[in-house]
Amino acid sequence: MTSRGFAGAATGLRRLFGGRSLDSYVFIFYLLIFGGMLVIGGASLLMVQSMMDKTLAIRGESRDMEFVNHLHNKTYSLLIAIHNMQVFTDGKYARMANDLANEIDAGLTDYLQHEIRSPNPEGLAEVTLLRQLRDYVQSLHKITKWINEHSGEMPLTSDTLGHWDEALNHYSDRIQGLVKDINRLHFDVMGHKVETSRHNMNLITQLYMIAALGGLALVYGGYRLHSRHVVRPVVQLAEAARKIAAGDLTTRVRSGSRTEIGLLYESFNAMVERLQTDAAELAEFNQHLEGEVEKRSRELEAVQNKLSHLEKMAMLGQIATSVNHEVRTPLNVLSMNVQLIGRLMSGCSEQCLARKSNVAERIARVDSEIQRVSDMLEEFVHYARLTPVEKKPLELNRLLGYVAEMISEKAAQAKVAVTVEPAAAPLTVPADEHKLIQVLVNLCTNALQAMPEAGGTLHLTARAIRGGAQIIVADTGKGIAGENLDKIFLPFFTTKSAGLGLGLAIVQRIVEDHGGTIVCRSTPGDGTTFTVTLPGMAAVTDAVAAAAAPEEPAT
């Protein structure tokens, strides 16, 4: 193909794709190669498959010939056995002849069925020959039976023996002729298949030559197109880049191409113009950097706030110790004096009996308030000075049973039915038994207080999860308002008339000190469910080995 021919082909391709994309040329080029490979490869595969089929058919014909020759040998053995039956009176040859006749007849029958199904046109002629061969074999079988039945009735003379030998030779010649004709048919079939395979091989060779010449033409055409539409524009672009590197920012490249090369030139010119606007981009980058710095500052501030919270908690512990010491002593004095007054009132004279009931009521009120202040102080001190957990293997099924028994009396008074659903198998976690009892008693007490006067149900569940275990405390009480769900674990938040609101805050701290989580789900009027998730034994071991906290299991 000449240069003019390639130019014409390029013009045709440009018209085909609108002259807008170099990708189009590359696509059609590889499409032609790929299509040619598919066509030639597919045709070659089909012809190779045909050759393989012919080879397998030739192998089958060879097996058929071997089988026919084997039958011929058995037939020859049958003729010899029939001859020996006349010479020797021993029944051995009669049995041999009878067995051979049965084997030959069975083999011919099976082979005849095989050839009837043969797709070759020679199969019909072979079926005719096989039927003739089977007729001869059946005739020999009848002769065998007749000789066997009349062996002792006629004398064996040389004329009789010669007559039988002549008849057996006639059968032998006819059978041999049939076998030759059958083998000739097989040779004809194999010859046809070999000729077809040779023809397919010639076609494959021709396709290879066509593919080689077509490949050379495509390679040459691709080289010319690549040189004209890719290499030359890239060289021009490299020259312009060297000028810009030397400081000539007025350099621009011009191209009338509407392919990707034209887009590359336009992008190059845009890049040069962009160099003049670097100051604005730098300012934008600085602004972005300031934003990142501010973001990191907020993160550091959050960490500092957390540290400040920890410091406040430590200071709160010290204050709690001081308050406990300074307030507990007066409370004890007040409590003892109230008790003393009560004893004195028990021995009151008749003059003060009228006032005794009123004074006793006031004494009881003062004693109740003293106990309430003491309980609040105890709760505050316990929150501020929560001791570290001491983890030991703890079986949760046993723990739930113990807690259910602890609250059974209060539950009965509140008309609440307590049910326990233990895990299917013993469930052991590393935990502080006393603190987990405190957690469950606190949650159960809150649940009992949230029940209506008519009572309800409190359900305790323990179950194993991947990497740990869960304890679920569910009640059928009045539930928690949606706006309060995010606040229930905050210190000093409470909706009750009594207490400091530290109960659930203490519960959360204990659970988190165990490396676990606590989640509350509640619907007003339908009850509340607390789910405590604790890491298992294996999770704690892995966490200690990795010096990192275990991954929180899904709740």
DRENKEBA-889364 format. One record per residue (C-alpha): residue in one letter; x negated, y negated, z negated. Coordinates in steps of 0.25 Angstrom, whole numbers, plus 5000, padded with zeros to 4 digits. Example, Ala and Ser with C-alpha at 12.3 -4.5 7.8 and 13.67 -1.06 7.14 Angstrom:
BEGIN
code=A; px=4951; py=5018; pz=4969
code=S; px=4945; py=5004; pz=4971
This chain:
BEGIN
code=M; px=5000; py=5000; pz=5000
code=T; px=4994; py=4986; pz=5004
code=S; px=4994; py=4974; pz=4996
code=R; px=5005; py=4968; pz=5004
code=G; px=5013; py=4980; pz=5001
code=F; px=5011; py=4978; pz=4986
code=A; px=5014; py=4964; pz=4987
code=G; px=5027; py=4968; pz=4994
code=A; px=5030; py=4978; pz=4982
code=A; px=5027; py=4967; pz=4972
code=T; px=5037; py=4957; pz=4979
code=G; px=5048; py=4968; pz=4979
code=L; px=5046; py=4970; pz=4964
code=R; px=5046; py=4955; pz=4961
code=R; px=5059; py=4954; pz=4968
code=L; px=5064; py=4966; pz=4961
code=F; px=5061; py=4960; pz=4947
code=G; px=5063; py=4946; pz=4950
code=G; px=5048; py=4943; pz=4949
code=R; px=5050; py=4940; pz=4934
code=S; px=5043; py=4951; pz=4927
code=L; px=5029; py=4958; pz=4928
code=D; px=5036; py=4968; pz=4920
code=S; px=5045; py=4972; pz=4931
code=Y; px=5033; py=4975; pz=4940
code=V; px=5026; py=4983; pz=4930
code=F; px=5040; py=4990; pz=4927
code=I; px=5042; py=4994; pz=4941
code=F; px=5028; py=4998; pz=4943
code=Y; px=5029; py=5008; pz=4931
code=L; px=5043; py=5012; pz=4935
code=L; px=5038; py=5016; pz=4949
code=I; px=5027; py=5024; pz=4942
code=F; px=5036; py=5030; pz=4932
code=G; px=5047; py=5033; pz=4942
code=G; px=5036; py=5040; pz=4952
code=M; px=5031; py=5048; pz=4940
code=L; px=5045; py=5052; pz=4936
code=V; px=5049; py=5056; pz=4950
code=I; px=5036; py=5063; pz=4954
code=G; px=5034; py=5070; pz=4940
code=G; px=5049; py=5074; pz=4940
code=A; px=5048; py=5080; pz=4954
code=S; px=5035; py=5087; pz=4950
code=L; px=5041; py=5092; pz=4937
code=L; px=5053; py=5098; pz=4945
code=M; px=5044; py=5104; pz=4955
code=V; px=5035; py=5110; pz=4944
code=Q; px=5047; py=5115; pz=4937
code=S; px=5051; py=5122; pz=4950
code=M; px=5038; py=5128; pz=4952
code=M; px=5038; py=5133; pz=4937
code=D; px=5052; py=5139; pz=4940
code=K; px=5047; py=5146; pz=4953
code=T; px=5035; py=5151; pz=4945
code=L; px=5044; py=5157; pz=4934
code=A; px=5053; py=5162; pz=4946
code=I; px=5041; py=5169; pz=4952
code=R; px=5037; py=5175; pz=4938
code=G; px=5051; py=5180; pz=4937
code=E; px=5050; py=5186; pz=4951
code=S; px=5037; py=5193; pz=4947
code=R; px=5044; py=5199; pz=4935
code=D; px=5055; py=5204; pz=4944
code=M; px=5045; py=5210; pz=4953
code=E; px=5038; py=5217; pz=4942
code=F; px=5052; py=5222; pz=4937
code=V; px=5055; py=5228; pz=4950
code=N; px=5042; py=5234; pz=4952
code=H; px=5044; py=5240; pz=4938
code=L; px=5057; py=5246; pz=4942
code=H; px=5051; py=5251; pz=4954
code=N; px=5040; py=5258; pz=4946
code=K; px=5051; py=5264; pz=4937
code=T; px=5058; py=5269; pz=4950
code=Y; px=5046; py=5276; pz=4954
code=S; px=5045; py=5282; pz=4941
code=L; px=5059; py=5287; pz=4942
code=L; px=5056; py=5293; pz=4955
code=I; px=5045; py=5301; pz=4949
code=A; px=5053; py=5305; pz=4938
code=I; px=5064; py=5311; pz=4947
code=H; px=5053; py=5318; pz=4955
code=N; px=5048; py=5324; pz=4942
code=M; px=5062; py=5328; pz=4938
code=Q; px=5062; py=5338; pz=4950
code=V; px=5048; py=5344; pz=4947
code=F; px=5049; py=5345; pz=4932
code=T; px=5061; py=5350; pz=4924
code=D; px=5057; py=5343; pz=4912
code=G; px=5068; py=5333; pz=4908
code=K; px=5058; py=5322; pz=4905
code=Y; px=5058; py=5317; pz=4919
code=A; px=5073; py=5317; pz=4920
code=R; px=5074; py=5308; pz=4908
code=M; px=5063; py=5299; pz=4913
code=A; px=5070; py=5298; pz=4926
code=N; px=5083; py=5295; pz=4920
code=D; px=5077; py=5284; pz=4911
code=L; px=5069; py=5277; pz=4922
code=A; px=5082; py=5277; pz=4931
code=N; px=5090; py=5270; pz=4919
code=E; px=5078; py=5260; pz=4917
code=I; px=5077; py=5257; pz=4932
code=D; px=5092; py=5255; pz=4933
code=A; px=5093; py=5246; pz=4920
code=G; px=5082; py=5238; pz=4925
code=L; px=5087; py=5236; pz=4939
code=T; px=5101; py=5232; pz=4934
code=D; px=5095; py=5221; pz=4925
code=Y; px=5086; py=5216; pz=4936
code=L; px=5097; py=5216; pz=4946
code=Q; px=5106; py=5207; pz=4936
code=H; px=5093; py=5198; pz=4935
code=E; px=5092; py=5197; pz=4951
code=I; px=5107; py=5194; pz=4953
code=R; px=5105; py=5181; pz=4945
code=S; px=5093; py=5177; pz=4953
code=P; px=5094; py=5164; pz=4960
code=N; px=5085; py=5168; pz=4971
code=P; px=5091; py=5172; pz=4985
code=E; px=5082; py=5184; pz=4985
code=G; px=5089; py=5189; pz=4973
code=L; px=5101; py=5194; pz=4981
code=A; px=5092; py=5203; pz=4989
code=E; px=5085; py=5208; pz=4977
code=V; px=5098; py=5212; pz=4971
code=T; px=5102; py=5220; pz=4983
code=L; px=5088; py=5227; pz=4982
code=L; px=5089; py=5229; pz=4967
code=R; px=5103; py=5236; pz=4969
code=Q; px=5098; py=5245; pz=4979
code=L; px=5086; py=5249; pz=4970
code=R; px=5096; py=5251; pz=4959
code=D; px=5104; py=5260; pz=4968
code=Y; px=5091; py=5269; pz=4971
code=V; px=5088; py=5269; pz=4956
code=Q; px=5102; py=5274; pz=4952
code=S; px=5101; py=5285; pz=4963
code=L; px=5088; py=5289; pz=4957
code=H; px=5095; py=5290; pz=4944
code=K; px=5106; py=5299; pz=4950
code=I; px=5095; py=5308; pz=4956
code=T; px=5089; py=5309; pz=4942
code=K; px=5102; py=5313; pz=4936
code=W; px=5105; py=5323; pz=4947
code=I; px=5091; py=5330; pz=4946
code=N; px=5092; py=5330; pz=4931
code=E; px=5106; py=5337; pz=4932
code=H; px=5102; py=5347; pz=4943
code=S; px=5088; py=5350; pz=4939
code=G; px=5090; py=5365; pz=4937
code=E; px=5099; py=5368; pz=4948
code=M; px=5090; py=5367; pz=4960
code=P; px=5077; py=5373; pz=4962
code=L; px=5065; py=5364; pz=4964
code=T; px=5059; py=5367; pz=4978
code=S; px=5048; py=5359; pz=4986
code=D; px=5060; py=5355; pz=4996
code=T; px=5068; py=5350; pz=4985
code=L; px=5057; py=5342; pz=4979
code=G; px=5053; py=5336; pz=4992
code=H; px=5067; py=5332; pz=4995
code=W; px=5068; py=5325; pz=4981
code=D; px=5054; py=5318; pz=4983
code=E; px=5059; py=5313; pz=4997
code=A; px=5071; py=5307; pz=4990
code=L; px=5063; py=5301; pz=4979
code=N; px=5053; py=5295; pz=4989
code=H; px=5065; py=5289; pz=4997
code=Y; px=5070; py=5282; pz=4984
code=S; px=5056; py=5278; pz=4981
code=D; px=5054; py=5271; pz=4995
code=R; px=5067; py=5264; pz=4994
code=I; px=5065; py=5259; pz=4980
code=Q; px=5051; py=5254; pz=4984
code=G; px=5057; py=5247; pz=4996
code=L; px=5067; py=5240; pz=4987
code=V; px=5057; py=5236; pz=4977
code=K; px=5048; py=5230; pz=4988
code=D; px=5060; py=5222; pz=4993
code=I; px=5063; py=5217; pz=4979
code=N; px=5049; py=5213; pz=4977
code=R; px=5048; py=5206; pz=4991
code=L; px=5061; py=5198; pz=4987
code=H; px=5053; py=5194; pz=4974
code=F; px=5041; py=5190; pz=4982
code=D; px=5050; py=5181; pz=4991
code=V; px=5056; py=5174; pz=4979
code=M; px=5042; py=5171; pz=4973
code=G; px=5037; py=5167; pz=4987
code=H; px=5048; py=5156; pz=4988
code=K; px=5045; py=5151; pz=4974
code=V; px=5030; py=5150; pz=4977
code=E; px=5033; py=5142; pz=4989
code=T; px=5043; py=5133; pz=4982
code=S; px=5032; py=5131; pz=4971
code=R; px=5022; py=5128; pz=4982
code=H; px=5031; py=5118; pz=4988
code=N; px=5033; py=5111; pz=4974
code=M; px=5018; py=5110; pz=4972
code=N; px=5017; py=5103; pz=4985
code=L; px=5028; py=5093; pz=4982
code=I; px=5021; py=5090; pz=4968
code=T; px=5008; py=5088; pz=4975
code=Q; px=5015; py=5078; pz=4985
code=L; px=5021; py=5071; pz=4973
code=Y; px=5008; py=5070; pz=4966
code=M; px=5002; py=5063; pz=4979
code=I; px=5014; py=5054; pz=4980
code=A; px=5012; py=5050; pz=4965
code=A; px=4997; py=5048; pz=4967
code=L; px=4999; py=5039; pz=4979
code=G; px=5011; py=5031; pz=4973
code=G; px=5003; py=5029; pz=4960
code=L; px=4991; py=5024; pz=4967
code=A; px=5000; py=5014; pz=4975
code=L; px=5007; py=5010; pz=4962
code=V; px=4994; py=5008; pz=4955
code=Y; px=4989; py=4999; pz=4966
code=G; px=5001; py=4991; pz=4966
code=G; px=5001; py=4989; pz=4951
code=Y; px=4987; py=4985; pz=4952
code=R; px=4990; py=4974; pz=4962
code=L; px=5002; py=4969; pz=4955
code=H; px=4995; py=4969; pz=4941
code=S; px=4983; py=4961; pz=4947
code=R; px=4992; py=4951; pz=4954
code=H; px=5002; py=4949; pz=4943
code=V; px=4995; py=4952; pz=4930
code=V; px=4980; py=4951; pz=4931
code=R; px=4979; py=4938; pz=4939
code=P; px=4988; py=4930; pz=4930
code=V; px=4981; py=4935; pz=4917
code=V; px=4968; py=4931; pz=4923
code=Q; px=4973; py=4917; pz=4925
code=L; px=4979; py=4916; pz=4911
code=A; px=4966; py=4920; pz=4905
code=E; px=4959; py=4909; pz=4913
code=A; px=4969; py=4899; pz=4907
code=A; px=4967; py=4905; pz=4893
code=R; px=4952; py=4902; pz=4894
code=K; px=4955; py=4888; pz=4898
code=I; px=4964; py=4886; pz=4886
code=A; px=4954; py=4892; pz=4877
code=A; px=4944; py=4882; pz=4882
code=G; px=4953; py=4871; pz=4877
code=D; px=4961; py=4868; pz=4890
code=L; px=4975; py=4868; pz=4884
code=T; px=4981; py=4861; pz=4897
code=T; px=4979; py=4875; pz=4905
code=R; px=4991; py=4881; pz=4910
code=V; px=4994; py=4893; pz=4918
code=R; px=5004; py=4893; pz=4930
code=S; px=5010; py=4905; pz=4936
code=G; px=5022; py=4907; pz=4945
code=S; px=5025; py=4921; pz=4940
code=R; px=5038; py=4924; pz=4934
code=T; px=5033; py=4937; pz=4928
code=E; px=5027; py=4940; pz=4914
code=I; px=5014; py=4933; pz=4919
code=G; px=5022; py=4920; pz=4921
code=L; px=5027; py=4921; pz=4907
code=L; px=5013; py=4924; pz=4902
code=Y; px=5009; py=4911; pz=4909
code=E; px=5020; py=4903; pz=4903
code=S; px=5017; py=4909; pz=4889
code=F; px=5002; py=4905; pz=4890
code=N; px=5006; py=4891; pz=4894
code=A; px=5016; py=4890; pz=4882
code=M; px=5005; py=4895; pz=4873
code=V; px=4995; py=4884; pz=4877
code=E; px=5006; py=4874; pz=4875
code=R; px=5009; py=4880; pz=4861
code=L; px=4994; py=4878; pz=4857
code=Q; px=4998; py=4863; pz=4857
code=T; px=5009; py=4866; pz=4846
code=D; px=5000; py=4874; pz=4837
code=A; px=5001; py=4863; pz=4826
code=A; px=5016; py=4864; pz=4825
code=E; px=5015; py=4879; pz=4824
code=L; px=5004; py=4878; pz=4813
code=A; px=5013; py=4869; pz=4805
code=E; px=5024; py=4879; pz=4806
code=F; px=5015; py=4890; pz=4802
code=N; px=5011; py=4882; pz=4790
code=Q; px=5025; py=4880; pz=4786
code=H; px=5027; py=4895; pz=4787
code=L; px=5015; py=4897; pz=4778
code=E; px=5021; py=4887; pz=4768
code=G; px=5034; py=4895; pz=4768
code=E; px=5026; py=4908; pz=4766
code=V; px=5019; py=4901; pz=4754
code=E; px=5032; py=4896; pz=4748
code=K; px=5038; py=4910; pz=4749
code=R; px=5026; py=4916; pz=4742
code=S; px=5027; py=4905; pz=4732
code=R; px=5041; py=4909; pz=4729
code=E; px=5037; py=4924; pz=4728
code=L; px=5026; py=4920; pz=4718
code=E; px=5036; py=4911; pz=4710
code=A; px=5045; py=4923; pz=4709
code=V; px=5034; py=4932; pz=4704
code=Q; px=5030; py=4921; pz=4694
code=N; px=5045; py=4920; pz=4690
code=K; px=5045; py=4935; pz=4687
code=L; px=5032; py=4933; pz=4679
code=S; px=5038; py=4922; pz=4671
code=H; px=5050; py=4930; pz=4669
code=L; px=5041; py=4941; pz=4663
code=E; px=5034; py=4931; pz=4654
code=K; px=5048; py=4926; pz=4649
code=M; px=5052; py=4940; pz=4646
code=A; px=5039; py=4941; pz=4638
code=M; px=5042; py=4928; pz=4631
code=L; px=5056; py=4932; pz=4629
code=G; px=5051; py=4945; pz=4622
code=Q; px=5043; py=4936; pz=4612
code=I; px=5055; py=4927; pz=4610
code=A; px=5064; py=4939; pz=4607
code=T; px=5054; py=4944; pz=4597
code=S; px=5054; py=4931; pz=4590
code=V; px=5069; py=4929; pz=4591
code=N; px=5071; py=4943; pz=4586
code=H; px=5063; py=4941; pz=4574
code=E; px=5068; py=4927; pz=4571
code=V; px=5083; py=4930; pz=4573
code=R; px=5084; py=4945; pz=4568
code=T; px=5080; py=4941; pz=4554
code=P; px=5091; py=4931; pz=4552
code=L; px=5101; py=4940; pz=4558
code=N; px=5097; py=4952; pz=4549
code=V; px=5098; py=4942; pz=4537
code=L; px=5112; py=4938; pz=4541
code=S; px=5116; py=4952; pz=4543
code=M; px=5111; py=4956; pz=4530
code=N; px=5118; py=4945; pz=4523
code=V; px=5131; py=4947; pz=4530
code=Q; px=5131; py=4962; pz=4525
code=L; px=5128; py=4957; pz=4511
code=I; px=5140; py=4947; pz=4512
code=G; px=5148; py=4959; pz=4516
code=R; px=5144; py=4967; pz=4504
code=L; px=5146; py=4955; pz=4495
code=M; px=5160; py=4954; pz=4501
code=S; px=5163; py=4968; pz=4498
code=G; px=5162; py=4965; pz=4483
code=C; px=5170; py=4952; pz=4484
code=S; px=5180; py=4949; pz=4472
code=E; px=5195; py=4948; pz=4474
code=Q; px=5193; py=4933; pz=4476
code=C; px=5186; py=4934; pz=4489
code=L; px=5194; py=4946; pz=4494
code=A; px=5203; py=4936; pz=4502
code=R; px=5191; py=4931; pz=4510
code=K; px=5184; py=4945; pz=4511
code=S; px=5190; py=4949; pz=4524
code=N; px=5187; py=4935; pz=4531
code=V; px=5172; py=4935; pz=4526
code=A; px=5171; py=4950; pz=4530
code=E; px=5176; py=4946; pz=4544
code=R; px=5166; py=4935; pz=4545
code=I; px=5154; py=4944; pz=4540
code=A; px=5158; py=4954; pz=4551
code=R; px=5157; py=4943; pz=4561
code=V; px=5144; py=4938; pz=4556
code=D; px=5138; py=4952; pz=4556
code=S; px=5144; py=4954; pz=4570
code=E; px=5137; py=4941; pz=4575
code=I; px=5124; py=4945; pz=4569
code=Q; px=5124; py=4958; pz=4576
code=R; px=5127; py=4952; pz=4589
code=V; px=5116; py=4942; pz=4588
code=S; px=5107; py=4954; pz=4583
code=D; px=5111; py=4962; pz=4596
code=M; px=5109; py=4950; pz=4605
code=L; px=5095; py=4948; pz=4599
code=E; px=5092; py=4963; pz=4600
code=E; px=5096; py=4963; pz=4615
code=F; px=5088; py=4950; pz=4618
code=V; px=5075; py=4956; pz=4611
code=H; px=5077; py=4970; pz=4618
code=Y; px=5077; py=4963; pz=4631
code=A; px=5065; py=4954; pz=4629
code=R; px=5057; py=4965; pz=4623
code=L; px=5061; py=4977; pz=4631
code=T; px=5050; py=4988; pz=4628
code=P; px=5043; py=4995; pz=4639
code=V; px=5049; py=5008; pz=4644
code=E; px=5043; py=5021; pz=4640
code=K; px=5046; py=5031; pz=4652
code=K; px=5047; py=5046; pz=4649
code=P; px=5054; py=5056; pz=4657
code=L; px=5069; py=5055; pz=4655
code=E; px=5081; py=5064; pz=4659
code=L; px=5092; py=5055; pz=4664
code=N; px=5103; py=5065; pz=4663
code=R; px=5101; py=5067; pz=4648
code=L; px=5100; py=5052; pz=4646
code=L; px=5113; py=5049; pz=4653
code=G; px=5120; py=5060; pz=4643
code=Y; px=5113; py=5053; pz=4631
code=V; px=5118; py=5039; pz=4635
code=A; px=5132; py=5044; pz=4638
code=E; px=5133; py=5051; pz=4624
code=M; px=5127; py=5038; pz=4618
code=I; px=5139; py=5029; pz=4624
code=S; px=5150; py=5040; pz=4623
code=E; px=5156; py=5034; pz=4610
code=K; px=5156; py=5020; pz=4615
code=A; px=5162; py=5025; pz=4628
code=A; px=5173; py=5032; pz=4621
code=Q; px=5176; py=5020; pz=4613
code=A; px=5177; py=5012; pz=4627
code=K; px=5185; py=5023; pz=4633
code=V; px=5174; py=5025; pz=4643
code=A; px=5171; py=5039; pz=4649
code=V; px=5156; py=5041; pz=4651
code=T; px=5152; py=5051; pz=4662
code=V; px=5138; py=5056; pz=4665
code=E; px=5133; py=5061; pz=4679
code=P; px=5119; py=5067; pz=4677
code=A; px=5109; py=5070; pz=4688
code=A; px=5110; py=5083; pz=4695
code=A; px=5096; py=5087; pz=4689
code=P; px=5088; py=5082; pz=4678
code=L; px=5084; py=5068; pz=4681
code=T; px=5071; py=5063; pz=4674
code=V; px=5065; py=5049; pz=4675
code=P; px=5054; py=5041; pz=4668
code=A; px=5061; py=5032; pz=4658
code=D; px=5062; py=5027; pz=4644
code=E; px=5074; py=5034; pz=4638
code=H; px=5078; py=5024; pz=4627
code=K; px=5078; py=5012; pz=4637
code=L; px=5086; py=5020; pz=4647
code=I; px=5096; py=5024; pz=4636
code=Q; px=5097; py=5009; pz=4633
code=V; px=5099; py=5006; pz=4648
code=L; px=5110; py=5016; pz=4649
code=V; px=5117; py=5012; pz=4636
code=N; px=5117; py=4998; pz=4640
code=L; px=5123; py=5001; pz=4653
code=C; px=5134; py=5010; pz=4647
code=T; px=5137; py=5000; pz=4636
code=N; px=5139; py=4989; pz=4647
code=A; px=5148; py=4999; pz=4654
code=L; px=5156; py=5002; pz=4642
code=Q; px=5158; py=4988; pz=4639
code=A; px=5163; py=4985; pz=4653
code=M; px=5174; py=4996; pz=4653
code=P; px=5188; py=4992; pz=4652
code=E; px=5196; py=4995; pz=4639
code=A; px=5203; py=5007; pz=4646
code=G; px=5189; py=5013; pz=4647
code=G; px=5182; py=5018; pz=4660
code=T; px=5170; py=5027; pz=4664
code=L; px=5155; py=5026; pz=4662
code=H; px=5147; py=5035; pz=4672
code=L; px=5132; py=5038; pz=4670
code=T; px=5125; py=5045; pz=4682
code=A; px=5110; py=5049; pz=4683
code=R; px=5105; py=5053; pz=4697
code=A; px=5092; py=5056; pz=4704
code=I; px=5088; py=5047; pz=4716
code=R; px=5076; py=5047; pz=4724
code=G; px=5064; py=5042; pz=4716
code=G; px=5072; py=5041; pz=4703
code=A; px=5085; py=5042; pz=4696
code=Q; px=5098; py=5033; pz=4694
code=I; px=5107; py=5031; pz=4682
code=I; px=5121; py=5025; pz=4685
code=V; px=5130; py=5019; pz=4675
code=A; px=5144; py=5017; pz=4680
code=D; px=5156; py=5012; pz=4673
code=T; px=5170; py=5008; pz=4677
code=G; px=5171; py=4995; pz=4669
code=K; px=5175; py=4981; pz=4674
code=G; px=5162; py=4979; pz=4682
code=I; px=5153; py=4967; pz=4684
code=A; px=5156; py=4955; pz=4692
code=G; px=5149; py=4953; pz=4705
code=E; px=5143; py=4940; pz=4701
code=N; px=5137; py=4946; pz=4688
code=L; px=5130; py=4958; pz=4695
code=D; px=5117; py=4951; pz=4698
code=K; px=5116; py=4945; pz=4683
code=I; px=5119; py=4957; pz=4674
code=F; px=5104; py=4961; pz=4673
code=L; px=5100; py=4946; pz=4670
code=P; px=5096; py=4944; pz=4655
code=F; px=5107; py=4937; pz=4647
code=F; px=5118; py=4939; pz=4657
code=T; px=5130; py=4944; pz=4651
code=T; px=5145; py=4944; pz=4653
code=K; px=5148; py=4949; pz=4639
code=S; px=5152; py=4940; pz=4627
code=A; px=5141; py=4947; pz=4619
code=G; px=5126; py=4950; pz=4622
code=L; px=5115; py=4943; pz=4628
code=G; px=5116; py=4950; pz=4642
code=L; px=5103; py=4958; pz=4641
code=G; px=5108; py=4972; pz=4642
code=L; px=5107; py=4974; pz=4657
code=A; px=5094; py=4966; pz=4657
code=I; px=5088; py=4975; pz=4648
code=V; px=5093; py=4987; pz=4656
code=Q; px=5087; py=4982; pz=4669
code=R; px=5074; py=4979; pz=4662
code=I; px=5074; py=4994; pz=4657
code=V; px=5077; py=4999; pz=4670
code=E; px=5067; py=4991; pz=4677
code=D; px=5056; py=4995; pz=4667
code=H; px=5059; py=5009; pz=4671
code=G; px=5056; py=5005; pz=4686
code=G; px=5071; py=5007; pz=4689
code=T; px=5083; py=4998; pz=4694
code=I; px=5097; py=4995; pz=4689
code=V; px=5108; py=4991; pz=4698
code=C; px=5122; py=4987; pz=4695
code=R; px=5134; py=4989; pz=4704
code=S; px=5148; py=4984; pz=4699
code=T; px=5162; py=4981; pz=4704
code=P; px=5171; py=4973; pz=4695
code=G; px=5182; py=4982; pz=4690
code=D; px=5175; py=4995; pz=4695
code=G; px=5164; py=4996; pz=4686
code=T; px=5149; py=4995; pz=4686
code=T; px=5137; py=5004; pz=4690
code=F; px=5123; py=5003; pz=4685
code=T; px=5112; py=5011; pz=4692
code=V; px=5099; py=5013; pz=4686
code=T; px=5088; py=5018; pz=4695
code=L; px=5075; py=5024; pz=4688
code=P; px=5063; py=5030; pz=4695
code=G; px=5060; py=5044; pz=4694
code=M; px=5048; py=5052; pz=4688
code=A; px=5041; py=5053; pz=4702
code=A; px=5044; py=5038; pz=4705
code=V; px=5037; py=5034; pz=4692
code=T; px=5025; py=5043; pz=4695
code=D; px=5023; py=5037; pz=4709
code=A; px=5025; py=5023; pz=4704
code=V; px=5014; py=5025; pz=4693
code=A; px=5005; py=5031; pz=4703
code=A; px=5007; py=5020; pz=4713
code=A; px=5007; py=5009; pz=4702
code=A; px=5020; py=5003; pz=4708
code=A; px=5034; py=5003; pz=4705
code=P; px=5043; py=5014; pz=4711
code=E; px=5052; py=5011; pz=4723
code=E; px=5066; py=5008; pz=4717
code=P; px=5076; py=5020; pz=4721
code=A; px=5088; py=5016; pz=4728
code=T; px=5100; py=5014; pz=4719
